[in-house]
Amino acid sequence: MDMTRKIGTITAQIVNGFVNDGMGGNPAGVVLDADGLDEAQMLQIARKVGVSETAFVSASDEAGFRLDFFTPNRRIAHCGHATIAAFSYLAQLGRVSEGETSKMTVDGPRKIIIRDNQSFMEQLSPSYASPGDWNDAGVGRADVLASLGLTDDDLIHGADMQLVNTGNSFIVVPVRDAATLAAIVPDQSAIEEISEKLDLIGYYVFALEGEDADFDATTRMFAPRYAIPEEAATGMAAGPLACYLHDVLGSKASHFEIAQGYFMTPPSPSRIKVDLDLDADGKIKGLIAGGYGRSMHEMMIELD
């Protein structure tokens, strides 16, 4: 029986993922006990919640929980801040405890770790595609630069953009400084067209300097293909960036702290932590990304 059609009203908790010192972060919708919802209903709820992503949590025979993620306009396979939001809320309710659990998604299972009141999610080892690999899709590096209003002189000297995938695909773009990052006025329609051609979530643009010396990089994320002009925290993009910092820029670190949301209007500063799992040769075997979540308020959603 489809109980959701009988009930008609769904409760969504708004939880900010990747908060920094209890402030800022990226709001996600979290709907618990979503087993009776079909895909059309989840999309309708996500549209009415109106934040960048909503996580729907249901029972799973194969993992600790099943999570389905929807932006206001489509399903997305994985979402970092909504995962952190969901498991932070589950921990708050006592439905998960410190240690390891897991989520099942449309793209398979992923490990989740609850540690020191923070939630961390597993991502895959990275794969890379350089600009020369994009030609068959009709995309060149000049197209990406133009969509951001940038030139080669605006990039970090000796570094180039890369398409990086650790579960979702992003183009990671290295700009020379925070002022250049802050001044970007993205061409959303051009980014959407490029994202369609390359099957991207969007762009993750970063500078090595930032608002706080505690951070390894400061970032902005643009994903108009998923109805997200700009996002305050993106865990599934911070993972690719940490891999880029290690593999492309040559960082020897295995722990990174990524800032995001500082240049939004209004600002919503976020802190994303990434730990790389390295083998004896320093090659990335996998990674986890996470941080703190904070419950904000509750919404009641009427299904049509």
TORNU-775233 format. One record per residue (C-alpha): residue number from 1; residue in three letters; y, x, z. Coordinates in pm, whole numbers, plus 50000, padded with zeros to 5 digits. Layout:
<sites>
+-----+-----+-------+-------+-------+
!   n ! res !    c2 !    c1 !    c3 !
+-----+-----+-------+-------+-------+
! NUM ! ALA !     Y !     X !     Z !
...
+-----+-----+-------+-------+-------+
</sites>
This chain:
<sites>
+-----+-----+-------+-------+-------+
!   n ! res !    c2 !    c1 !    c3 !
+-----+-----+-------+-------+-------+
!   1 ! MET ! 50000 ! 50000 ! 50000 !
!   2 ! ASP ! 50351 ! 50125 ! 49919 !
!   3 ! MET ! 50509 ! 50092 ! 50262 !
!   4 ! THR ! 50844 ! 50225 ! 50146 !
!   5 ! ARG ! 50907 ! 49920 ! 49930 !
!   6 ! LYS ! 50829 ! 49698 ! 50227 !
!   7 ! ILE ! 51047 ! 49896 ! 50469 !
!   8 ! GLY ! 51340 ! 49943 ! 50230 !
!   9 ! THR ! 51529 ! 50186 ! 50457 !
!  10 ! ILE ! 51462 ! 50560 ! 50485 !
!  11 ! THR ! 51599 ! 50797 ! 50747 !
!  12 ! ALA ! 51725 ! 51134 ! 50624 !
!  13 ! GLN ! 51830 ! 51409 ! 50860 !
!  14 ! ILE ! 52103 ! 51644 ! 50736 !
!  15 ! VAL ! 52017 ! 51997 ! 50847 !
!  16 ! ASN ! 52217 ! 52306 ! 50756 !
!  17 ! GLY ! 51995 ! 52593 ! 50652 !
!  18 ! PHE ! 52090 ! 52960 ! 50694 !
!  19 ! VAL ! 52370 ! 52900 ! 50944 !
!  20 ! ASN ! 52562 ! 53207 ! 51058 !
!  21 ! ASP ! 52619 ! 53219 ! 51436 !
!  22 ! GLY ! 52560 ! 52844 ! 51445 !
!  23 ! MET ! 52827 ! 52770 ! 51186 !
!  24 ! GLY ! 52838 ! 52714 ! 50810 !
!  25 ! GLY ! 52510 ! 52714 ! 50623 !
!  26 ! ASN ! 52394 ! 52491 ! 50341 !
!  27 ! PRO ! 52323 ! 52122 ! 50411 !
!  28 ! ALA ! 51986 ! 51983 ! 50305 !
!  29 ! GLY ! 51840 ! 51640 ! 50343 !
!  30 ! VAL ! 51509 ! 51623 ! 50531 !
!  31 ! VAL ! 51290 ! 51314 ! 50509 !
!  32 ! LEU ! 50984 ! 51321 ! 50737 !
!  33 ! ASP ! 50662 ! 51122 ! 50695 !
!  34 ! ALA ! 50737 ! 51074 ! 50326 !
!  35 ! ASP ! 50373 ! 51007 ! 50229 !
!  36 ! GLY ! 50443 ! 50659 ! 50087 !
!  37 ! LEU ! 50726 ! 50764 ! 49858 !
!  38 ! ASP ! 50674 ! 50803 ! 49486 !
!  39 ! GLU ! 50868 ! 51046 ! 49268 !
!  40 ! ALA ! 51123 ! 50788 ! 49149 !
!  41 ! GLN ! 51198 ! 50688 ! 49508 !
!  42 ! MET ! 51237 ! 51050 ! 49619 !
!  43 ! LEU ! 51484 ! 51112 ! 49337 !
!  44 ! GLN ! 51676 ! 50798 ! 49427 !
!  45 ! ILE ! 51696 ! 50907 ! 49791 !
!  46 ! ALA ! 51808 ! 51259 ! 49694 !
!  47 ! ARG ! 52087 ! 51111 ! 49483 !
!  48 ! LYS ! 52203 ! 50892 ! 49770 !
!  49 ! VAL ! 52183 ! 51173 ! 50024 !
!  50 ! GLY ! 52408 ! 51363 ! 49784 !
!  51 ! VAL ! 52352 ! 51723 ! 49896 !
!  52 ! SER ! 52220 ! 51998 ! 49668 !
!  53 ! GLU ! 51853 ! 51951 ! 49772 !
!  54 ! THR ! 51647 ! 51713 ! 49983 !
!  55 ! ALA ! 51303 ! 51802 ! 50122 !
!  56 ! PHE ! 51037 ! 51534 ! 50160 !
!  57 ! VAL ! 50775 ! 51624 ! 50421 !
!  58 ! SER ! 50433 ! 51463 ! 50414 !
!  59 ! ALA ! 50077 ! 51530 ! 50526 !
!  60 ! SER ! 49857 ! 51784 ! 50348 !
!  61 ! ASP ! 49483 ! 51855 ! 50362 !
!  62 ! GLU ! 49544 ! 52205 ! 50219 !
!  63 ! ALA ! 49843 ! 52329 ! 50423 !
!  64 ! GLY ! 50039 ! 52253 ! 50736 !
!  65 ! PHE ! 50263 ! 52014 ! 50541 !
!  66 ! ARG ! 50337 ! 51906 ! 50187 !
!  67 ! LEU ! 50698 ! 51954 ! 50078 !
!  68 ! ASP ! 50856 ! 51798 ! 49770 !
!  69 ! PHE ! 51209 ! 51902 ! 49674 !
!  70 ! PHE ! 51463 ! 51707 ! 49472 !
!  71 ! THR ! 51818 ! 51782 ! 49366 !
!  72 ! PRO ! 52039 ! 51484 ! 49276 !
!  73 ! ASN ! 51909 ! 51496 ! 48919 !
!  74 ! ARG ! 51553 ! 51637 ! 48917 !
!  75 ! ARG ! 51255 ! 51781 ! 49099 !
!  76 ! ILE ! 51265 ! 52151 ! 49185 !
!  77 ! ALA ! 50949 ! 52347 ! 49263 !
!  78 ! HIS ! 51086 ! 52543 ! 49561 !
!  79 ! CYS ! 51403 ! 52534 ! 49766 !
!  80 ! GLY ! 51483 ! 52796 ! 50025 !
!  81 ! HIS ! 51751 ! 52633 ! 50237 !
!  82 ! ALA ! 51573 ! 52295 ! 50235 !
!  83 ! THR ! 51251 ! 52467 ! 50348 !
!  84 ! ILE ! 51436 ! 52639 ! 50633 !
!  85 ! ALA ! 51606 ! 52310 ! 50718 !
!  86 ! ALA ! 51278 ! 52116 ! 50719 !
!  87 ! PHE ! 51086 ! 52359 ! 50937 !
!  88 ! SER ! 51381 ! 52409 ! 51172 !
!  89 ! TYR ! 51389 ! 52032 ! 51222 !
!  90 ! LEU ! 51011 ! 52014 ! 51268 !
!  91 ! ALA ! 51038 ! 52289 ! 51531 !
!  92 ! GLN ! 51320 ! 52103 ! 51703 !
!  93 ! LEU ! 51094 ! 51797 ! 51726 !
!  94 ! GLY ! 50801 ! 52005 ! 51854 !
!  95 ! ARG ! 50590 ! 51939 ! 51544 !
!  96 ! VAL ! 50557 ! 52312 ! 51473 !
!  97 ! SER ! 50563 ! 52605 ! 51712 !
!  98 ! GLU ! 50612 ! 52982 ! 51697 !
!  99 ! GLY ! 50371 ! 53150 ! 51460 !
! 100 ! GLU ! 50237 ! 53084 ! 51113 !
! 101 ! THR ! 50200 ! 52758 ! 50924 !
! 102 ! SER ! 50228 ! 52672 ! 50553 !
! 103 ! LYS ! 50373 ! 52438 ! 50295 !
! 104 ! MET ! 50205 ! 52295 ! 49987 !
! 105 ! THR ! 50433 ! 52239 ! 49687 !
! 106 ! VAL ! 50387 ! 52138 ! 49324 !
! 107 ! ASP ! 50366 ! 52513 ! 49259 !
! 108 ! GLY ! 50096 ! 52580 ! 49518 !
! 109 ! PRO ! 50089 ! 52689 ! 49883 !
! 110 ! ARG ! 50333 ! 52923 ! 50057 !
! 111 ! LYS ! 50317 ! 53076 ! 50404 !
! 112 ! ILE ! 50579 ! 52976 ! 50662 !
! 113 ! ILE ! 50656 ! 53180 ! 50974 !
! 114 ! ILE ! 50841 ! 53045 ! 51278 !
! 115 ! ARG ! 50985 ! 53340 ! 51467 !
! 116 ! ASP ! 51252 ! 53352 ! 51741 !
! 117 ! ASN ! 51366 ! 52999 ! 51653 !
! 118 ! GLN ! 51406 ! 53099 ! 51288 !
! 119 ! SER ! 51204 ! 52981 ! 50989 !
! 120 ! PHE ! 51085 ! 53216 ! 50714 !
! 121 ! MET ! 50916 ! 53129 ! 50386 !
! 122 ! GLU ! 50688 ! 53336 ! 50168 !
! 123 ! GLN ! 50790 ! 53429 ! 49815 !
! 124 ! LEU ! 50593 ! 53608 ! 49544 !
! 125 ! SER ! 50624 ! 53969 ! 49436 !
! 126 ! PRO ! 50900 ! 53996 ! 49176 !
! 127 ! SER ! 50883 ! 53992 ! 48800 !
! 128 ! TYR ! 51176 ! 54112 ! 48589 !
! 129 ! ALA ! 51314 ! 54046 ! 48243 !
! 130 ! SER ! 51606 ! 54255 ! 48118 !
! 131 ! PRO ! 51871 ! 54123 ! 47877 !
! 132 ! GLY ! 51683 ! 54264 ! 47579 !
! 133 ! ASP ! 51392 ! 54036 ! 47666 !
! 134 ! TRP ! 51607 ! 53723 ! 47634 !
! 135 ! ASN ! 51677 ! 53753 ! 47261 !
! 136 ! ASP ! 51387 ! 53532 ! 47156 !
! 137 ! ALA ! 51544 ! 53250 ! 47362 !
! 138 ! GLY ! 51877 ! 53299 ! 47186 !
! 139 ! VAL ! 52056 ! 53446 ! 47488 !
! 140 ! GLY ! 52233 ! 53783 ! 47509 !
! 141 ! ARG ! 52397 ! 53961 ! 47800 !
! 142 ! ALA ! 52736 ! 53897 ! 47634 !
! 143 ! ASP ! 52668 ! 53524 ! 47663 !
! 144 ! VAL ! 52607 ! 53554 ! 48037 !
! 145 ! LEU ! 52920 ! 53766 ! 48086 !
! 146 ! ALA ! 53129 ! 53517 ! 47888 !
! 147 ! SER ! 52998 ! 53224 ! 48093 !
! 148 ! LEU ! 53134 ! 53398 ! 48405 !
! 149 ! GLY ! 53457 ! 53524 ! 48247 !
! 150 ! LEU ! 53345 ! 53884 ! 48306 !
! 151 ! THR ! 53337 ! 54204 ! 48102 !
! 152 ! ASP ! 53119 ! 54514 ! 48132 !
! 153 ! ASP ! 53395 ! 54679 ! 48335 !
! 154 ! ASP ! 53349 ! 54410 ! 48604 !
! 155 ! LEU ! 52988 ! 54514 ! 48671 !
! 156 ! ILE ! 52860 ! 54781 ! 48908 !
! 157 ! HIS ! 52865 ! 55106 ! 48711 !
! 158 ! GLY ! 52519 ! 55196 ! 48585 !
! 159 ! ALA ! 52361 ! 54863 ! 48687 !
! 160 ! ASP ! 52279 ! 54571 ! 48459 !
! 161 ! MET ! 52192 ! 54210 ! 48516 !
! 162 ! GLN ! 51826 ! 54112 ! 48536 !
! 163 ! LEU ! 51628 ! 53789 ! 48527 !
! 164 ! VAL ! 51424 ! 53801 ! 48849 !
! 165 ! ASN ! 51149 ! 53559 ! 48955 !
! 166 ! THR ! 50984 ! 53541 ! 49299 !
! 167 ! GLY ! 50882 ! 53177 ! 49254 !
! 168 ! ASN ! 51198 ! 53054 ! 49079 !
! 169 ! SER ! 51397 ! 53234 ! 48808 !
! 170 ! PHE ! 51756 ! 53353 ! 48853 !
! 171 ! ILE ! 51978 ! 53590 ! 48660 !
! 172 ! VAL ! 52103 ! 53842 ! 48915 !
! 173 ! VAL ! 52447 ! 53976 ! 48818 !
! 174 ! PRO ! 52593 ! 54284 ! 48996 !
! 175 ! VAL ! 52976 ! 54283 ! 49011 !
! 176 ! ARG ! 53181 ! 54579 ! 49125 !
! 177 ! ASP ! 53357 ! 54432 ! 49429 !
! 178 ! ALA ! 53418 ! 54120 ! 49637 !
! 179 ! ALA ! 53755 ! 54055 ! 49472 !
! 180 ! THR ! 53586 ! 54031 ! 49132 !
! 181 ! LEU ! 53323 ! 53801 ! 49280 !
! 182 ! ALA ! 53584 ! 53575 ! 49440 !
! 183 ! ALA ! 53786 ! 53548 ! 49117 !
! 184 ! ILE ! 53498 ! 53417 ! 48902 !
! 185 ! VAL ! 53566 ! 53078 ! 48744 !
! 186 ! PRO ! 53229 ! 52982 ! 48594 !
! 187 ! ASP ! 53189 ! 52793 ! 48268 !
! 188 ! GLN ! 52942 ! 52539 ! 48402 !
! 189 ! SER ! 52843 ! 52395 ! 48064 !
! 190 ! ALA ! 52768 ! 52744 ! 47926 !
! 191 ! ILE ! 52566 ! 52835 ! 48236 !
! 192 ! GLU ! 52371 ! 52510 ! 48205 !
! 193 ! GLU ! 52291 ! 52581 ! 47838 !
! 194 ! ILE ! 52175 ! 52937 ! 47914 !
! 195 ! SER ! 51973 ! 52812 ! 48212 !
! 196 ! GLU ! 51793 ! 52562 ! 47989 !
! 197 ! LYS ! 51712 ! 52828 ! 47730 !
! 198 ! LEU ! 51576 ! 53073 ! 47989 !
! 199 ! ASP ! 51430 ! 52812 ! 48228 !
! 200 ! LEU ! 51650 ! 52932 ! 48514 !
! 201 ! ILE ! 51754 ! 52771 ! 48838 !
! 202 ! GLY ! 52087 ! 52947 ! 48781 !
! 203 ! TYR ! 52285 ! 53267 ! 48837 !
! 204 ! TYR ! 52307 ! 53474 ! 49156 !
! 205 ! VAL ! 52616 ! 53694 ! 49135 !
! 206 ! PHE ! 52669 ! 53957 ! 49403 !
! 207 ! ALA ! 52889 ! 54239 ! 49527 !
! 208 ! LEU ! 52773 ! 54513 ! 49761 !
! 209 ! GLU ! 53086 ! 54486 ! 49973 !
! 210 ! GLY ! 53157 ! 54169 ! 50164 !
! 211 ! GLU ! 53325 ! 53989 ! 50448 !
! 212 ! ASP ! 53119 ! 54158 ! 50719 !
! 213 ! ALA ! 52970 ! 54504 ! 50745 !
! 214 ! ASP ! 52649 ! 54345 ! 50881 !
! 215 ! PHE ! 52569 ! 54217 ! 50530 !
! 216 ! ASP ! 52404 ! 54414 ! 50252 !
! 217 ! ALA ! 52560 ! 54195 ! 49982 !
! 218 ! THR ! 52789 ! 53895 ! 49937 !
! 219 ! THR ! 52692 ! 53637 ! 49677 !
! 220 ! ARG ! 52775 ! 53324 ! 49480 !
! 221 ! MET ! 52517 ! 53094 ! 49318 !
! 222 ! PHE ! 52577 ! 52863 ! 49020 !
! 223 ! ALA ! 52311 ! 52611 ! 48909 !
! 224 ! PRO ! 52465 ! 52330 ! 48700 !
! 225 ! ARG ! 52129 ! 52262 ! 48535 !
! 226 ! TYR ! 52026 ! 52119 ! 48874 !
! 227 ! ALA ! 52359 ! 51944 ! 48938 !
! 228 ! ILE ! 52471 ! 52227 ! 49171 !
! 229 ! PRO ! 52806 ! 52374 ! 49057 !
! 230 ! GLU ! 52796 ! 52618 ! 49350 !
! 231 ! GLU ! 52577 ! 52645 ! 49659 !
! 232 ! ALA ! 52647 ! 52778 ! 50008 !
! 233 ! ALA ! 52304 ! 52939 ! 50066 !
! 234 ! THR ! 52007 ! 52992 ! 49835 !
! 235 ! GLY ! 51698 ! 53141 ! 49994 !
! 236 ! MET ! 51501 ! 53140 ! 49668 !
! 237 ! ALA ! 51776 ! 53352 ! 49509 !
! 238 ! ALA ! 51826 ! 53588 ! 49805 !
! 239 ! GLY ! 51463 ! 53698 ! 49763 !
! 240 ! PRO ! 51517 ! 53810 ! 49401 !
! 241 ! LEU ! 51840 ! 53982 ! 49504 !
! 242 ! ALA ! 51665 ! 54181 ! 49779 !
! 243 ! CYS ! 51403 ! 54287 ! 49522 !
! 244 ! TYR ! 51682 ! 54388 ! 49282 !
! 245 ! LEU ! 51854 ! 54593 ! 49553 !
! 246 ! HIS ! 51525 ! 54773 ! 49621 !
! 247 ! ASP ! 51381 ! 54814 ! 49272 !
! 248 ! VAL ! 51690 ! 54839 ! 49051 !
! 249 ! LEU ! 51959 ! 54987 ! 49277 !
! 250 ! GLY ! 51711 ! 55205 ! 49464 !
! 251 ! SER ! 51766 ! 55092 ! 49823 !
! 252 ! LYS ! 51499 ! 55228 ! 50058 !
! 253 ! ALA ! 51544 ! 54939 ! 50303 !
! 254 ! SER ! 51289 ! 54665 ! 50353 !
! 255 ! HIS ! 51518 ! 54429 ! 50548 !
! 256 ! PHE ! 51831 ! 54276 ! 50394 !
! 257 ! GLU ! 52097 ! 54036 ! 50517 !
! 258 ! ILE ! 52269 ! 53837 ! 50244 !
! 259 ! ALA ! 52600 ! 53651 ! 50278 !
! 260 ! GLN ! 52680 ! 53342 ! 50073 !
! 261 ! GLY ! 52927 ! 53054 ! 50085 !
! 262 ! TYR ! 53237 ! 53255 ! 50176 !
! 263 ! PHE ! 53411 ! 53178 ! 49848 !
! 264 ! MET ! 53340 ! 52805 ! 49837 !
! 265 ! THR ! 53607 ! 52542 ! 49898 !
! 266 ! PRO ! 53596 ! 52489 ! 50190 !
! 267 ! PRO ! 53409 ! 52807 ! 50292 !
! 268 ! SER ! 53063 ! 52762 ! 50445 !
! 269 ! PRO ! 52949 ! 53111 ! 50551 !
! 270 ! SER ! 52573 ! 53157 ! 50543 !
! 271 ! ARG ! 52333 ! 53434 ! 50647 !
! 272 ! ILE ! 52001 ! 53477 ! 50467 !
! 273 ! LYS ! 51749 ! 53734 ! 50594 !
! 274 ! VAL ! 51492 ! 53887 ! 50361 !
! 275 ! ASP ! 51199 ! 54112 ! 50460 !
! 276 ! LEU ! 51011 ! 54293 ! 50184 !
! 277 ! ASP ! 50641 ! 54371 ! 50223 !
! 278 ! LEU ! 50597 ! 54719 ! 50072 !
! 279 ! ASP ! 50276 ! 54903 ! 49993 !
! 280 ! ALA ! 50221 ! 55274 ! 50062 !
! 281 ! ASP ! 50396 ! 55364 ! 49736 !
! 282 ! GLY ! 50701 ! 55151 ! 49817 !
! 283 ! LYS ! 50610 ! 54876 ! 49571 !
! 284 ! ILE ! 50695 ! 54518 ! 49670 !
! 285 ! LYS ! 50378 ! 54319 ! 49744 !
! 286 ! GLY ! 50558 ! 54008 ! 49865 !
! 287 ! LEU ! 50849 ! 53898 ! 50079 !
! 288 ! ILE ! 50977 ! 53638 ! 50322 !
! 289 ! ALA ! 51326 ! 53490 ! 50342 !
! 290 ! GLY ! 51465 ! 53287 ! 50625 !
! 291 ! GLY ! 51714 ! 53228 ! 50900 !
! 292 ! TYR ! 51841 ! 52964 ! 51137 !
! 293 ! GLY ! 51880 ! 52592 ! 51080 !
! 294 ! ARG ! 52102 ! 52344 ! 51261 !
! 295 ! SER ! 52068 ! 51963 ! 51266 !
! 296 ! MET ! 52397 ! 51796 ! 51182 !
! 297 ! HIS ! 52360 ! 51418 ! 51152 !
! 298 ! GLU ! 52137 ! 51133 ! 51037 !
! 299 ! MET ! 52170 ! 50909 ! 50732 !
! 300 ! MET ! 52013 ! 50572 ! 50663 !
! 301 ! ILE ! 51925 ! 50529 ! 50295 !
! 302 ! GLU ! 51861 ! 50187 ! 50143 !
! 303 ! LEU ! 51609 ! 50191 ! 49860 !
! 304 ! ASP ! 51698 ! 49974 ! 49561 !
+-----+-----+-------+-------+-------+
</sites>
